[in-house]
Amino acid sequence: MGMNSTFFRLMAGLIGVLGLFVTIMMAREGLKADLLLGVLFVLFFLLYAVLGEYKLRWLLMLLGAKNLSSKRSGRGNFRQ
């Protein structure tokens, strides 16, 4: 796990926790229409922070999402 991956996972965790507080405040104010979107926001960022990009992509593929990643994304191991 590189430094870049750790940084992005840490940032996702911080955004997820901040989103959790915002979602709790929305629930207290009675904004039920925005509550589902807030919960999905928090769930995505906290799952990214815990699982990382590749495990989250694998989990989404299990749920039926298509893998649209390109083989030439510019990232990865270039040794052959």
PDB file of N, CA, C and O in Angstrom:
ATOM      1  N   MET A   1       0.854  -1.171   0.000  1.00  0.00           N
ATOM      2  CA  MET A   1       0.000   0.000   0.000  1.00  0.00           C
ATOM      3  C   MET A   1       0.896   1.230   0.000  1.00  0.00           C
ATOM      4  O   MET A   1       1.711   1.420   0.903  1.00  0.00           O
ATOM      5  N   GLY A   2       0.740   2.040  -0.996  1.00  0.00           N
ATOM      6  CA  GLY A   2       1.577   3.220  -1.126  1.00  0.00           C
ATOM      7  C   GLY A   2       1.062   4.386  -0.305  1.00  0.00           C
ATOM      8  O   GLY A   2      -0.037   4.358   0.248  1.00  0.00           O
ATOM      9  N   MET A   3       1.885   5.394  -0.248  1.00  0.00           N
ATOM     10  CA  MET A   3       1.533   6.597   0.493  1.00  0.00           C
ATOM     11  C   MET A   3       0.316   7.282  -0.116  1.00  0.00           C
ATOM     12  O   MET A   3      -0.521   7.823   0.608  1.00  0.00           O
ATOM     13  N   ASN A   4       0.214   7.260  -1.443  1.00  0.00           N
ATOM     14  CA  ASN A   4      -0.898   7.895  -2.132  1.00  0.00           C
ATOM     15  C   ASN A   4      -2.224   7.250  -1.742  1.00  0.00           C
ATOM     16  O   ASN A   4      -3.201   7.946  -1.468  1.00  0.00           O
ATOM     17  N   SER A   5      -2.256   5.922  -1.717  1.00  0.00           N
ATOM     18  CA  SER A   5      -3.463   5.188  -1.365  1.00  0.00           C
ATOM     19  C   SER A   5      -3.862   5.464   0.081  1.00  0.00           C
ATOM     20  O   SER A   5      -5.042   5.647   0.378  1.00  0.00           O
ATOM     21  N   THR A   6      -2.890   5.496   0.969  1.00  0.00           N
ATOM     22  CA  THR A   6      -3.167   5.774   2.376  1.00  0.00           C
ATOM     23  C   THR A   6      -3.739   7.169   2.547  1.00  0.00           C
ATOM     24  O   THR A   6      -4.672   7.363   3.326  1.00  0.00           O
ATOM     25  N   PHE A   7      -3.200   8.135   1.837  1.00  0.00           N
ATOM     26  CA  PHE A   7      -3.694   9.506   1.922  1.00  0.00           C
ATOM     27  C   PHE A   7      -5.151   9.592   1.467  1.00  0.00           C
ATOM     28  O   PHE A   7      -5.977  10.217   2.133  1.00  0.00           O
ATOM     29  N   PHE A   8      -5.467   8.960   0.322  1.00  0.00           N
ATOM     30  CA  PHE A   8      -6.832   9.024  -0.193  1.00  0.00           C
ATOM     31  C   PHE A   8      -7.813   8.312   0.727  1.00  0.00           C
ATOM     32  O   PHE A   8      -8.942   8.769   0.902  1.00  0.00           O
ATOM     33  N   ARG A   9      -7.389   7.196   1.317  1.00  0.00           N
ATOM     34  CA  ARG A   9      -8.275   6.491   2.246  1.00  0.00           C
ATOM     35  C   ARG A   9      -8.496   7.305   3.511  1.00  0.00           C
ATOM     36  O   ARG A   9      -9.601   7.313   4.053  1.00  0.00           O
ATOM     37  N   LEU A  10      -7.461   7.991   3.989  1.00  0.00           N
ATOM     38  CA  LEU A  10      -7.609   8.848   5.163  1.00  0.00           C
ATOM     39  C   LEU A  10      -8.548  10.015   4.873  1.00  0.00           C
ATOM     40  O   LEU A  10      -9.401  10.350   5.695  1.00  0.00           O
ATOM     41  N   MET A  11      -8.389  10.632   3.707  1.00  0.00           N
ATOM     42  CA  MET A  11      -9.277  11.741   3.321  1.00  0.00           C
ATOM     43  C   MET A  11     -10.724  11.260   3.178  1.00  0.00           C
ATOM     44  O   MET A  11     -11.655  11.959   3.576  1.00  0.00           O
ATOM     45  N   ALA A  12     -10.908  10.071   2.613  1.00  0.00           N
ATOM     46  CA  ALA A  12     -12.261   9.517   2.478  1.00  0.00           C
ATOM     47  C   ALA A  12     -12.875   9.265   3.845  1.00  0.00           C
ATOM     48  O   ALA A  12     -14.070   9.486   4.042  1.00  0.00           O
ATOM     49  N   GLY A  13     -12.065   8.804   4.789  1.00  0.00           N
ATOM     50  CA  GLY A  13     -12.567   8.601   6.147  1.00  0.00           C
ATOM     51  C   GLY A  13     -12.983   9.902   6.803  1.00  0.00           C
ATOM     52  O   GLY A  13     -14.020   9.965   7.464  1.00  0.00           O
ATOM     53  N   LEU A  14     -12.175  10.946   6.624  1.00  0.00           N
ATOM     54  CA  LEU A  14     -12.523  12.249   7.201  1.00  0.00           C
ATOM     55  C   LEU A  14     -13.785  12.823   6.565  1.00  0.00           C
ATOM     56  O   LEU A  14     -14.639  13.371   7.262  1.00  0.00           O
ATOM     57  N   ILE A  15     -13.906  12.698   5.244  1.00  0.00           N
ATOM     58  CA  ILE A  15     -15.112  13.177   4.559  1.00  0.00           C
ATOM     59  C   ILE A  15     -16.326  12.371   5.007  1.00  0.00           C
ATOM     60  O   ILE A  15     -17.408  12.929   5.190  1.00  0.00           O
ATOM     61  N   GLY A  16     -16.156  11.066   5.185  1.00  0.00           N
ATOM     62  CA  GLY A  16     -17.256  10.219   5.639  1.00  0.00           C
ATOM     63  C   GLY A  16     -17.729  10.578   7.031  1.00  0.00           C
ATOM     64  O   GLY A  16     -18.933  10.608   7.288  1.00  0.00           O
ATOM     65  N   VAL A  17     -16.798  10.852   7.936  1.00  0.00           N
ATOM     66  CA  VAL A  17     -17.170  11.238   9.304  1.00  0.00           C
ATOM     67  C   VAL A  17     -17.857  12.601   9.299  1.00  0.00           C
ATOM     68  O   VAL A  17     -18.848  12.797  10.002  1.00  0.00           O
ATOM     69  N   LEU A  18     -17.339  13.544   8.513  1.00  0.00           N
ATOM     70  CA  LEU A  18     -17.987  14.849   8.390  1.00  0.00           C
ATOM     71  C   LEU A  18     -19.393  14.693   7.812  1.00  0.00           C
ATOM     72  O   LEU A  18     -20.335  15.329   8.285  1.00  0.00           O
ATOM     73  N   GLY A  19     -19.534  13.850   6.793  1.00  0.00           N
ATOM     74  CA  GLY A  19     -20.853  13.590   6.215  1.00  0.00           C
ATOM     75  C   GLY A  19     -21.794  12.939   7.205  1.00  0.00           C
ATOM     76  O   GLY A  19     -23.000  13.184   7.170  1.00  0.00           O
ATOM     77  N   LEU A  20     -21.255  12.105   8.096  1.00  0.00           N
ATOM     78  CA  LEU A  20     -22.078  11.482   9.130  1.00  0.00           C
ATOM     79  C   LEU A  20     -22.661  12.532  10.062  1.00  0.00           C
ATOM     80  O   LEU A  20     -23.842  12.464  10.404  1.00  0.00           O
ATOM     81  N   PHE A  21     -21.850  13.507  10.480  1.00  0.00           N
ATOM     82  CA  PHE A  21     -22.353  14.579  11.335  1.00  0.00           C
ATOM     83  C   PHE A  21     -23.412  15.409  10.623  1.00  0.00           C
ATOM     84  O   PHE A  21     -24.419  15.781  11.226  1.00  0.00           O
ATOM     85  N   VAL A  22     -23.193  15.702   9.348  1.00  0.00           N
ATOM     86  CA  VAL A  22     -24.177  16.472   8.575  1.00  0.00           C
ATOM     87  C   VAL A  22     -25.476  15.684   8.439  1.00  0.00           C
ATOM     88  O   VAL A  22     -26.561  16.256   8.542  1.00  0.00           O
ATOM     89  N   THR A  23     -25.372  14.376   8.208  1.00  0.00           N
ATOM     90  CA  THR A  23     -26.565  13.536   8.082  1.00  0.00           C
ATOM     91  C   THR A  23     -27.332  13.477   9.394  1.00  0.00           C
ATOM     92  O   THR A  23     -28.563  13.500   9.393  1.00  0.00           O
ATOM     93  N   ILE A  24     -26.622  13.402  10.509  1.00  0.00           N
ATOM     94  CA  ILE A  24     -27.284  13.405  11.817  1.00  0.00           C
ATOM     95  C   ILE A  24     -27.993  14.731  12.050  1.00  0.00           C
ATOM     96  O   ILE A  24     -29.106  14.749  12.576  1.00  0.00           O
ATOM     97  N   MET A  25     -27.367  15.843  11.666  1.00  0.00           N
ATOM     98  CA  MET A  25     -28.022  17.149  11.817  1.00  0.00           C
ATOM     99  C   MET A  25     -29.254  17.247  10.921  1.00  0.00           C
ATOM    100  O   MET A  25     -30.265  17.822  11.324  1.00  0.00           O
ATOM    101  N   MET A  26     -29.180  16.689   9.702  1.00  0.00           N
ATOM    102  CA  MET A  26     -30.352  16.702   8.817  1.00  0.00           C
ATOM    103  C   MET A  26     -31.485  15.883   9.419  1.00  0.00           C
ATOM    104  O   MET A  26     -32.650  16.261   9.304  1.00  0.00           O
ATOM    105  N   ALA A  27     -31.156  14.770  10.057  1.00  0.00           N
ATOM    106  CA  ALA A  27     -32.188  13.940  10.680  1.00  0.00           C
ATOM    107  C   ALA A  27     -32.835  14.672  11.845  1.00  0.00           C
ATOM    108  O   ALA A  27     -34.046  14.571  12.043  1.00  0.00           O
ATOM    109  N   ARG A  28     -32.049  15.405  12.613  1.00  0.00           N
ATOM    110  CA  ARG A  28     -32.599  16.170  13.741  1.00  0.00           C
ATOM    111  C   ARG A  28     -33.491  17.307  13.281  1.00  0.00           C
ATOM    112  O   ARG A  28     -34.466  17.647  13.951  1.00  0.00           O
ATOM    113  N   GLU A  29     -33.158  17.904  12.126  1.00  0.00           N
ATOM    114  CA  GLU A  29     -33.958  19.008  11.590  1.00  0.00           C
ATOM    115  C   GLU A  29     -35.213  18.509  10.881  1.00  0.00           C
ATOM    116  O   GLU A  29     -36.101  19.301  10.565  1.00  0.00           O
ATOM    117  N   GLY A  30     -35.294  17.226  10.632  1.00  0.00           N
ATOM    118  CA  GLY A  30     -36.469  16.661   9.987  1.00  0.00           C
ATOM    119  C   GLY A  30     -36.432  16.731   8.476  1.00  0.00           C
ATOM    120  O   GLY A  30     -37.484  16.687   7.837  1.00  0.00           O
ATOM    121  N   LEU A  31     -35.264  16.837   7.888  1.00  0.00           N
ATOM    122  CA  LEU A  31     -35.132  16.882   6.429  1.00  0.00           C
ATOM    123  C   LEU A  31     -35.084  15.459   5.883  1.00  0.00           C
ATOM    124  O   LEU A  31     -34.023  14.965   5.501  1.00  0.00           O
ATOM    125  N   LYS A  32     -36.223  14.819   5.849  1.00  0.00           N
ATOM    126  CA  LYS A  32     -36.275  13.405   5.479  1.00  0.00           C
ATOM    127  C   LYS A  32     -35.978  13.171   4.001  1.00  0.00           C
ATOM    128  O   LYS A  32     -35.503  12.095   3.638  1.00  0.00           O
ATOM    129  N   ALA A  33     -36.246  14.149   3.145  1.00  0.00           N
ATOM    130  CA  ALA A  33     -35.990  13.978   1.709  1.00  0.00           C
ATOM    131  C   ALA A  33     -34.494  13.877   1.422  1.00  0.00           C
ATOM    132  O   ALA A  33     -34.093  13.156   0.508  1.00  0.00           O
ATOM    133  N   ASP A  34     -33.678  14.576   2.175  1.00  0.00           N
ATOM    134  CA  ASP A  34     -32.231  14.568   1.961  1.00  0.00           C
ATOM    135  C   ASP A  34     -31.523  13.492   2.770  1.00  0.00           C
ATOM    136  O   ASP A  34     -30.321  13.286   2.605  1.00  0.00           O
ATOM    137  N   LEU A  35     -32.242  12.814   3.629  1.00  0.00           N
ATOM    138  CA  LEU A  35     -31.620  11.853   4.530  1.00  0.00           C
ATOM    139  C   LEU A  35     -31.047  10.646   3.784  1.00  0.00           C
ATOM    140  O   LEU A  35     -29.952  10.189   4.110  1.00  0.00           O
ATOM    141  N   LEU A  36     -31.764  10.128   2.797  1.00  0.00           N
ATOM    142  CA  LEU A  36     -31.274   8.965   2.052  1.00  0.00           C
ATOM    143  C   LEU A  36     -29.996   9.303   1.295  1.00  0.00           C
ATOM    144  O   LEU A  36     -29.054   8.510   1.278  1.00  0.00           O
ATOM    145  N   LEU A  37     -29.961  10.467   0.673  1.00  0.00           N
ATOM    146  CA  LEU A  37     -28.755  10.888  -0.043  1.00  0.00           C
ATOM    147  C   LEU A  37     -27.577  11.033   0.922  1.00  0.00           C
ATOM    148  O   LEU A  37     -26.455  10.646   0.593  1.00  0.00           O
ATOM    149  N   GLY A  38     -27.823  11.581   2.101  1.00  0.00           N
ATOM    150  CA  GLY A  38     -26.768  11.714   3.106  1.00  0.00           C
ATOM    151  C   GLY A  38     -26.242  10.369   3.567  1.00  0.00           C
ATOM    152  O   GLY A  38     -25.036  10.195   3.741  1.00  0.00           O
ATOM    153  N   VAL A  39     -27.141   9.418   3.765  1.00  0.00           N
ATOM    154  CA  VAL A  39     -26.730   8.078   4.200  1.00  0.00           C
ATOM    155  C   VAL A  39     -25.903   7.394   3.111  1.00  0.00           C
ATOM    156  O   VAL A  39     -24.900   6.748   3.414  1.00  0.00           O
ATOM    157  N   LEU A  40     -26.314   7.528   1.847  1.00  0.00           N
ATOM    158  CA  LEU A  40     -25.541   6.937   0.752  1.00  0.00           C
ATOM    159  C   LEU A  40     -24.162   7.584   0.628  1.00  0.00           C
ATOM    160  O   LEU A  40     -23.175   6.896   0.366  1.00  0.00           O
ATOM    161  N   PHE A  41     -24.091   8.890   0.814  1.00  0.00           N
ATOM    162  CA  PHE A  41     -22.828   9.625   0.784  1.00  0.00           C
ATOM    163  C   PHE A  41     -21.877   9.100   1.856  1.00  0.00           C
ATOM    164  O   PHE A  41     -20.715   8.800   1.580  1.00  0.00           O
ATOM    165  N   VAL A  42     -22.384   8.994   3.075  1.00  0.00           N
ATOM    166  CA  VAL A  42     -21.566   8.515   4.198  1.00  0.00           C
ATOM    167  C   VAL A  42     -21.139   7.071   3.965  1.00  0.00           C
ATOM    168  O   VAL A  42     -19.984   6.716   4.196  1.00  0.00           O
ATOM    169  N   LEU A  43     -22.066   6.247   3.509  1.00  0.00           N
ATOM    170  CA  LEU A  43     -21.764   4.840   3.284  1.00  0.00           C
ATOM    171  C   LEU A  43     -20.660   4.663   2.247  1.00  0.00           C
ATOM    172  O   LEU A  43     -19.750   3.857   2.443  1.00  0.00           O
ATOM    173  N   PHE A  44     -20.732   5.410   1.146  1.00  0.00           N
ATOM    174  CA  PHE A  44     -19.712   5.288   0.104  1.00  0.00           C
ATOM    175  C   PHE A  44     -18.335   5.691   0.622  1.00  0.00           C
ATOM    176  O   PHE A  44     -17.369   4.949   0.445  1.00  0.00           O
ATOM    177  N   PHE A  45     -18.232   6.858   1.259  1.00  0.00           N
ATOM    178  CA  PHE A  45     -16.917   7.330   1.682  1.00  0.00           C
ATOM    179  C   PHE A  45     -16.333   6.481   2.803  1.00  0.00           C
ATOM    180  O   PHE A  45     -15.124   6.249   2.830  1.00  0.00           O
ATOM    181  N   LEU A  46     -17.163   6.014   3.726  1.00  0.00           N
ATOM    182  CA  LEU A  46     -16.626   5.169   4.790  1.00  0.00           C
ATOM    183  C   LEU A  46     -16.236   3.790   4.261  1.00  0.00           C
ATOM    184  O   LEU A  46     -15.250   3.212   4.718  1.00  0.00           O
ATOM    185  N   LEU A  47     -16.998   3.257   3.302  1.00  0.00           N
ATOM    186  CA  LEU A  47     -16.596   1.987   2.692  1.00  0.00           C
ATOM    187  C   LEU A  47     -15.282   2.136   1.933  1.00  0.00           C
ATOM    188  O   LEU A  47     -14.435   1.244   1.983  1.00  0.00           O
ATOM    189  N   TYR A  48     -15.104   3.253   1.233  1.00  0.00           N
ATOM    190  CA  TYR A  48     -13.846   3.491   0.523  1.00  0.00           C
ATOM    191  C   TYR A  48     -12.686   3.576   1.515  1.00  0.00           C
ATOM    192  O   TYR A  48     -11.606   3.041   1.264  1.00  0.00           O
ATOM    193  N   ALA A  49     -12.917   4.250   2.639  1.00  0.00           N
ATOM    194  CA  ALA A  49     -11.854   4.396   3.636  1.00  0.00           C
ATOM    195  C   ALA A  49     -11.477   3.047   4.242  1.00  0.00           C
ATOM    196  O   ALA A  49     -10.301   2.793   4.503  1.00  0.00           O
ATOM    197  N   VAL A  50     -12.454   2.191   4.464  1.00  0.00           N
ATOM    198  CA  VAL A  50     -12.189   0.903   5.102  1.00  0.00           C
ATOM    199  C   VAL A  50     -11.646  -0.119   4.101  1.00  0.00           C
ATOM    200  O   VAL A  50     -10.676  -0.818   4.394  1.00  0.00           O
ATOM    201  N   LEU A  51     -12.259  -0.208   2.934  1.00  0.00           N
ATOM    202  CA  LEU A  51     -11.908  -1.266   1.986  1.00  0.00           C
ATOM    203  C   LEU A  51     -10.813  -0.882   1.002  1.00  0.00           C
ATOM    204  O   LEU A  51     -10.020  -1.735   0.604  1.00  0.00           O
ATOM    205  N   GLY A  52     -10.754   0.363   0.610  1.00  0.00           N
ATOM    206  CA  GLY A  52      -9.825   0.771  -0.437  1.00  0.00           C
ATOM    207  C   GLY A  52     -10.488   0.666  -1.801  1.00  0.00           C
ATOM    208  O   GLY A  52     -11.587   0.128  -1.935  1.00  0.00           O
ATOM    209  N   GLU A  53      -9.797   1.191  -2.816  1.00  0.00           N
ATOM    210  CA  GLU A  53     -10.393   1.301  -4.159  1.00  0.00           C
ATOM    211  C   GLU A  53     -10.684  -0.050  -4.790  1.00  0.00           C
ATOM    212  O   GLU A  53     -11.770  -0.258  -5.331  1.00  0.00           O
ATOM    213  N   TYR A  54      -9.734  -0.968  -4.729  1.00  0.00           N
ATOM    214  CA  TYR A  54      -9.885  -2.213  -5.472  1.00  0.00           C
ATOM    215  C   TYR A  54     -10.880  -3.159  -4.820  1.00  0.00           C
ATOM    216  O   TYR A  54     -11.628  -3.835  -5.526  1.00  0.00           O
ATOM    217  N   LYS A  55     -10.911  -3.225  -3.495  1.00  0.00           N
ATOM    218  CA  LYS A  55     -11.899  -4.069  -2.825  1.00  0.00           C
ATOM    219  C   LYS A  55     -13.299  -3.488  -2.979  1.00  0.00           C
ATOM    220  O   LYS A  55     -14.270  -4.236  -3.088  1.00  0.00           O
ATOM    221  N   LEU A  56     -13.412  -2.155  -2.989  1.00  0.00           N
ATOM    222  CA  LEU A  56     -14.711  -1.524  -3.208  1.00  0.00           C
ATOM    223  C   LEU A  56     -15.191  -1.789  -4.632  1.00  0.00           C
ATOM    224  O   LEU A  56     -16.378  -2.040  -4.844  1.00  0.00           O
ATOM    225  N   ARG A  57     -14.289  -1.737  -5.608  1.00  0.00           N
ATOM    226  CA  ARG A  57     -14.653  -2.045  -7.000  1.00  0.00           C
ATOM    227  C   ARG A  57     -15.118  -3.493  -7.120  1.00  0.00           C
ATOM    228  O   ARG A  57     -16.082  -3.778  -7.829  1.00  0.00           O
ATOM    229  N   TRP A  58     -14.438  -4.407  -6.432  1.00  0.00           N
ATOM    230  CA  TRP A  58     -14.825  -5.816  -6.432  1.00  0.00           C
ATOM    231  C   TRP A  58     -16.207  -5.994  -5.807  1.00  0.00           C
ATOM    232  O   TRP A  58     -17.025  -6.754  -6.324  1.00  0.00           O
ATOM    233  N   LEU A  59     -16.476  -5.297  -4.695  1.00  0.00           N
ATOM    234  CA  LEU A  59     -17.774  -5.383  -4.030  1.00  0.00           C
ATOM    235  C   LEU A  59     -18.886  -4.851  -4.931  1.00  0.00           C
ATOM    236  O   LEU A  59     -19.967  -5.437  -4.988  1.00  0.00           O
ATOM    237  N   LEU A  60     -18.633  -3.751  -5.632  1.00  0.00           N
ATOM    238  CA  LEU A  60     -19.630  -3.198  -6.545  1.00  0.00           C
ATOM    239  C   LEU A  60     -19.892  -4.140  -7.718  1.00  0.00           C
ATOM    240  O   LEU A  60     -21.024  -4.237  -8.192  1.00  0.00           O
ATOM    241  N   MET A  61     -18.853  -4.835  -8.189  1.00  0.00           N
ATOM    242  CA  MET A  61     -19.057  -5.803  -9.271  1.00  0.00           C
ATOM    243  C   MET A  61     -19.898  -6.979  -8.785  1.00  0.00           C
ATOM    244  O   MET A  61     -20.690  -7.525  -9.553  1.00  0.00           O
ATOM    245  N   LEU A  62     -19.739  -7.379  -7.522  1.00  0.00           N
ATOM    246  CA  LEU A  62     -20.584  -8.434  -6.963  1.00  0.00           C
ATOM    247  C   LEU A  62     -22.044  -8.010  -6.931  1.00  0.00           C
ATOM    248  O   LEU A  62     -22.941  -8.836  -7.099  1.00  0.00           O
ATOM    249  N   LEU A  63     -22.280  -6.719  -6.714  1.00  0.00           N
ATOM    250  CA  LEU A  63     -23.645  -6.196  -6.657  1.00  0.00           C
ATOM    251  C   LEU A  63     -24.221  -5.916  -8.039  1.00  0.00           C
ATOM    252  O   LEU A  63     -25.375  -5.504  -8.152  1.00  0.00           O
ATOM    253  N   GLY A  64     -23.438  -6.133  -9.089  1.00  0.00           N
ATOM    254  CA  GLY A  64     -23.952  -6.005 -10.439  1.00  0.00           C
ATOM    255  C   GLY A  64     -23.428  -4.830 -11.237  1.00  0.00           C
ATOM    256  O   GLY A  64     -23.853  -4.639 -12.377  1.00  0.00           O
ATOM    257  N   ALA A  65     -22.526  -4.036 -10.688  1.00  0.00           N
ATOM    258  CA  ALA A  65     -21.974  -2.904 -11.433  1.00  0.00           C
ATOM    259  C   ALA A  65     -20.995  -3.416 -12.484  1.00  0.00           C
ATOM    260  O   ALA A  65     -20.307  -4.414 -12.266  1.00  0.00           O
ATOM    261  N   LYS A  66     -20.935  -2.739 -13.607  1.00  0.00           N
ATOM    262  CA  LYS A  66     -20.014  -3.130 -14.675  1.00  0.00           C
ATOM    263  C   LYS A  66     -18.644  -2.522 -14.424  1.00  0.00           C
ATOM    264  O   LYS A  66     -18.531  -1.402 -13.924  1.00  0.00           O
ATOM    265  N   ASN A  67     -17.602  -3.271 -14.777  1.00  0.00           N
ATOM    266  CA  ASN A  67     -16.234  -2.781 -14.636  1.00  0.00           C
ATOM    267  C   ASN A  67     -15.898  -1.947 -15.866  1.00  0.00           C
ATOM    268  O   ASN A  67     -15.688  -2.495 -16.948  1.00  0.00           O
ATOM    269  N   LEU A  68     -15.846  -0.638 -15.709  1.00  0.00           N
ATOM    270  CA  LEU A  68     -15.573   0.261 -16.821  1.00  0.00           C
ATOM    271  C   LEU A  68     -14.154   0.805 -16.796  1.00  0.00           C
ATOM    272  O   LEU A  68     -13.833   1.736 -17.533  1.00  0.00           O
ATOM    273  N   SER A  69     -13.299   0.229 -15.949  1.00  0.00           N
ATOM    274  CA  SER A  69     -11.934   0.729 -15.852  1.00  0.00           C
ATOM    275  C   SER A  69     -11.146   0.346 -17.097  1.00  0.00           C
ATOM    276  O   SER A  69     -11.315  -0.743 -17.647  1.00  0.00           O
ATOM    277  N   SER A  70     -10.299   1.244 -17.525  1.00  0.00           N
ATOM    278  CA  SER A  70      -9.486   1.019 -18.712  1.00  0.00           C
ATOM    279  C   SER A  70      -8.198   0.315 -18.317  1.00  0.00           C
ATOM    280  O   SER A  70      -7.672   0.526 -17.224  1.00  0.00           O
ATOM    281  N   LYS A  71      -7.703  -0.514 -19.204  1.00  0.00           N
ATOM    282  CA  LYS A  71      -6.421  -1.182 -18.951  1.00  0.00           C
ATOM    283  C   LYS A  71      -5.270  -0.182 -19.030  1.00  0.00           C
ATOM    284  O   LYS A  71      -4.206  -0.415 -18.456  1.00  0.00           O
ATOM    285  N   ARG A  72      -5.474   0.916 -19.729  1.00  0.00           N
ATOM    286  CA  ARG A  72      -4.426   1.921 -19.909  1.00  0.00           C
ATOM    287  C   ARG A  72      -4.722   3.142 -19.040  1.00  0.00           C
ATOM    288  O   ARG A  72      -4.747   4.267 -19.539  1.00  0.00           O
ATOM    289  N   SER A  73      -4.942   2.930 -17.764  1.00  0.00           N
ATOM    290  CA  SER A  73      -5.305   4.040 -16.891  1.00  0.00           C
ATOM    291  C   SER A  73      -4.100   4.874 -16.469  1.00  0.00           C
ATOM    292  O   SER A  73      -4.263   5.968 -15.929  1.00  0.00           O
ATOM    293  N   GLY A  74      -2.888   4.364 -16.710  1.00  0.00           N
ATOM    294  CA  GLY A  74      -1.707   5.117 -16.314  1.00  0.00           C
ATOM    295  C   GLY A  74      -1.233   4.790 -14.914  1.00  0.00           C
ATOM    296  O   GLY A  74      -0.267   5.383 -14.433  1.00  0.00           O
ATOM    297  N   ARG A  75      -1.898   3.853 -14.251  1.00  0.00           N
ATOM    298  CA  ARG A  75      -1.496   3.478 -12.902  1.00  0.00           C
ATOM    299  C   ARG A  75      -1.201   1.984 -12.874  1.00  0.00           C
ATOM    300  O   ARG A  75      -1.735   1.220 -13.678  1.00  0.00           O
ATOM    301  N   GLY A  76      -0.373   1.590 -11.969  1.00  0.00           N
ATOM    302  CA  GLY A  76      -0.133   0.169 -11.799  1.00  0.00           C
ATOM    303  C   GLY A  76       1.322  -0.213 -11.970  1.00  0.00           C
ATOM    304  O   GLY A  76       2.205   0.639 -12.068  1.00  0.00           O
ATOM    305  N   ASN A  77       1.544  -1.504 -12.003  1.00  0.00           N
ATOM    306  CA  ASN A  77       2.883  -2.059 -12.104  1.00  0.00           C
ATOM    307  C   ASN A  77       3.231  -2.236 -13.581  1.00  0.00           C
ATOM    308  O   ASN A  77       2.540  -2.963 -14.295  1.00  0.00           O
ATOM    309  N   PHE A  78       4.284  -1.585 -14.042  1.00  0.00           N
ATOM    310  CA  PHE A  78       4.640  -1.613 -15.450  1.00  0.00           C
ATOM    311  C   PHE A  78       5.735  -2.631 -15.760  1.00  0.00           C
ATOM    312  O   PHE A  78       6.110  -2.790 -16.921  1.00  0.00           O
ATOM    313  N   ARG A  79       6.249  -3.318 -14.754  1.00  0.00           N
ATOM    314  CA  ARG A  79       7.263  -4.341 -14.999  1.00  0.00           C
ATOM    315  C   ARG A  79       6.612  -5.570 -15.610  1.00  0.00           C
ATOM    316  O   ARG A  79       5.513  -5.961 -15.220  1.00  0.00           O
ATOM    317  N   GLN A  80       7.297  -6.173 -16.570  1.00  0.00           N
ATOM    318  CA  GLN A  80       6.729  -7.371 -17.201  1.00  0.00           C
ATOM    319  C   GLN A  80       7.666  -8.534 -17.107  1.00  0.00           C
ATOM    320  O   GLN A  80       7.349  -9.623 -17.586  1.00  0.00           O
TER     321      GLN A  80
END
